[in-house]
Structure formats: structure tokens, C-alpha cells
Amino acid sequence: MNQKHDAGDSLYRKDPKVYPRDVKGTFASLRKLAVVVLLGLYYILPWINWGGNQSVLFDLPARKFYIFGLTFWPQDFIFLTLMLIIAGLSLFFVTAVAGRLWCGYACPQTVWTEVFLWMERWVEGDRNKRNKLDASPWNRNKIIRKTSKQVLWISFALWTGFTFVGFFTPIRELGHSIITFQLGNWETFWLLFYSFATYGNAGILREQVCKYMCPYARFQSAMFDKDTLVIAYDEKRGEPRGGRRKSDNPSEKGLGDCIGCTLCVQVCPTGIDIREGLQIECIACAACIDVCDQVMDKMDYKKGLISYTTEHRLGGNESHVFRPRIFVYAFLLLALVAGVLWSVNHRVLLRADLLRDRNALYRELADDRIENVYTLKLINMDSVLHNYQIEIVGHDDMVLFISPEPVLEPEEVGNFILRMQAPASLGRGSVEVDVRFSTMEEPFIERTVSTRFLMPFD
Amino acid sequence: MTEHPVNRRWSMRQRDWAVVFWIAFLSAAAGSFVLFGLVNPLDMVNAWADQYDIGVRLAYGLIFAFLYLLCLLACSLTMFMIRTGPARGHVTGEGRRSIPKVRDPSKSNPDLDGENWK
């Protein structure tokens, strides 16, 4: 349909600002619950300590990630990769089952926009009042309300930026450095940058992000099939739409169940009309379902004119929740989650690297023995002190000496000099040697490292 | 009969992919120059994979490959967003749905009290 007329004489069609009407109902309550839980986690987690550290802290300078008592080192990078794959697969799984559940309830864009909308509604009033305020000339009331809204938004955005940086710098130290005006340059930059991003995305851009910037909105249709839950208007039941009194018989007036109140449009956070069919702009927040059900109730009609349904069900066919792609996604997801949990639980909390001394290949000692010198790097990845035992496996005639004493504090990295000695009769050239590292405190902390012991070649 | 050269032209999709691969390569090359001008690639590799004995050439290659992969992802996603984005004329309203009309719910439905719709 060509809508050039909407632009009038201008070369640009300006869409009206979307001021969604407040809505109450089952799905609105679920959305509020999601906002409270997700943002609650975001704002509260950095303030909670777990096992002596901040519960979630990505300490980049020290290259350690603390997550609920577990410490992840750069060598555990594989877990981050696996977590990202699990997150992606979860998105596929949820989308295949329930459509754009992520967009409507859990996406940071939706969640923060919802909070910004609450603040806007609280200061400026509901949809009609906001529209009227926008249309009114600048006067004292308008200046006060608009300024108050901006103050609230900016304060909230700054708090969001502060919390974001608090995931990378211990949040209590960060708070103290702000109060004492000792905030570092990088912290200042990221605090302001994330605040600006929150303010811009959730306060100013809002639905434009979902419509034009979000890649997920574009490719989610690839995960849809005819059994995926979507929000749809029952056209057969609703049309032809039109106003009426409650006492009117719609069939006598030649009308369907849609009374044309346009409340479904007024509550939509992206400003679309769901009655025109499934649209890419629909984030499946279900606000239209809530409000339409209330209208149907008021008119004594059956609920569900707009509902979560599937393409199959709309066409009068049977819909299936369990289908091959769901099983495939679920199986992969379960296998990955189980694998990651097992791997995290069975991590050996010790790293040992043996590097040969490059100055001399070997040294011939007076008692007809050969000595090789190594630099040993030990990392205690555990949260308690460990005293390490080091032994050569399978060569009883070899001995080793280490200095200083291999004792490491929690999460300490230590460098040691390791000298290995073997009788000249051991062999010629290069001999493979296994060195085992263990602790007396924890029997499962054990690691064996292979290295080469060099002997005279002639 | 010889085939006319026009018939061997690439399709739009093929050209898009060629651009993606080429621009990603250029970006990764520029990124590598800057990165390797600032840091020693062996330091980077040793920081993450010091248990493997990686030589300097392999370190250069691995880091370039990583950068190329990142640039490929960014370029591919950009191409996807452009191809699936608004068509020409979108800005003037051409091809777009009309702005939904809204009205006071109680106007044509006297039994609805418009102000109480929360």
C-alpha cells in the first residue's frame, strides 16, 4: 500500500511519538515481574559478597572473573565461549516454542524502556495527558514536568552506568572514589558512556531500536514455524469491526466482535495495529491481549479476540508444541549445560607451566650426573593456601630440587627454579619426562606436565 | 556461439558477499598493523595459551585470523541489516503501513468508559 500521502508535501514522513497507555492484566503483571527480577539482579548483585569477593566481578586488570564464589582465569576462556553458545541456543529454543518471548519480557531494551516509561507516566500522566502536554505551548507546568522527567531519567541512567562499571571495578571502592572525587579516567568514561547509552536507547529511541537497529528482530522469523506462539488478532471473529452498545446484537448489525475501540493500538509500545496482521515491529509484549480481554469482558464477549496462538490454530488446524526442532534444540541445550556444569565442577584448580632454561641445554655434574634447569610457573586457582608436592613420574633414579618452597596463597601466581638431575646412564639426546604436581590438602588437585630432559648427544 | 560476457556477471548477492570478504580482509589487515605496532603478538598469545609453544609466525597468523573472523561477522551482519532493512522510499512513507488511527474508545462505544482503561 502506498502511503506517500502521509508525508504530505514533505519528503519525510514523521511518525507520531509513541506514548503507550498504561495497561493492567496477566501479561502486564508478568512483564512487571520480569522487570523487577532482572533489573533487581542487575542493581543488587554487585553489592552482594560471595566467598570473600563481590558476587559478580569481572576484574579485567587482574584478568580474573568472580562469579558466585567461582574464580575464572584467562585459561577458562572456553567457559565464556560455551556460555555464549548456550545463551544463543536458549534464544533459539525459546523462540521456537514461544516466539518473541525474549523481546517482550527479557530484552534489556524492553526492560529499561519499561522503567523509563513508568517514570514518564508518573511525571507527565497517562497517554492522553502526555499527548496534550506535548501539544500545549511551553508554560510553567510543561517546563516543570519535562524538566522533572529529564532529571529522573538522567539520574536513573547515571545510576545504571555506575552499576555497570561496578561489575568491573569493586562497586564499594567505586562508590567511595566518586564521593571523594578520585574516580579514574576510564571509569568516568565508561560510567558516562553507559549512562548515555541507557538514556538514549530507553529514553529517546525506544521502539526505534527494535524496528530499525535490532538484528534479532530481522532473523527471528527463521526460527518460526507454523506452531510457534505468536500474538494474533482473530480476523474471522473480529471483522467487520465497528462501534456498538453492549445490548446490541452484533450479528444483527452485521458486525464481528471487534468494537473498534483502538485500545490495542493505544497500549502498544511500538505503536502498531495488531489487527493488520503479524508485523516485524511486534515485540510480543501482549499488552494488546490484556486490554482486549478487558474490553471483551466489559462487553460480555468471549475473551481471546487477540491472543497468543499459532498459525496452525488460526487456520483451524491442530497445533503441536513438541516437534523435531524443539527436541533438537532441547537436547543440544541440555547436553551443553550438563557438559559445562560437569567441567566447572571438575576443573583442576592448579596451572603448571614448565619452561626450559634457554641459556644452557644441560650441565654435566661432578658425580657423573646430568642437570637440566627449568622455570616453573605455578598458579593456585583455588581460594585457599596450598603447599605443593612435585615429583618425577616413572624415573626413580631422577631427583628434582625446587626453590623457593612451592607454597602459594589463594589465587597467587608463583615463579620457581626447578632443577632436575639424572644419571648419565639414563640415555642419550632427549628423554621425555612427566612431572606431577599435587597438594596434600586436596587430593583432586593434581596435574601432570610433560617436558624434555636433555642429555649429551654423543 | 560464444557466451555474452553479461551472462557471466555476478548476482547482487554474490557481489555483496565479495564486498564483505574484501572489506573484512582490509579491516583485519589495518587492525593487525595497528595492533602489532602496539603490542608483541607473542605476549598476547602467551597470555592466553602459554601452555602451547606457539612461534611468532603462528602468533601473527592466529591473531590476524581472529581479527578477520570478527570483521567478517561485523560485515556480514551489516549486509544482512541493510538487505533486510527498509526499502527505498521508506523515509517518505512509501510502502509503509499507514499510521494507525486511534480514537476515544467510548466515542462509538458508549458503554465503555474511556478514562478508566488502565
Interface residues (C-beta under 8 A of the other chain):
Chain A: M1 N2 Q3 K4 H5 D6 A7 S10 L11 Y12 R13 D15 P16 R21 D22 V23 K24 R63 P74 Q75 F77 Y212 P215 R218 F219 G242 G243 R244 R245 K246 I259 G260 C261 T262 L263 V265 Q266 G271 I272 D273 E276 Q279 V291 Q294 V295 K298 M299 D353 K377
Chain B: A47 W48 D50 Q51 L77 F80 M81 T84 G85 P86 V91 T92 G93 E94 G95 R96 R97 S98 I99 P100 K101 V102 R103 P105 K107 S108 N109 P110 D111 L112 W117 K118
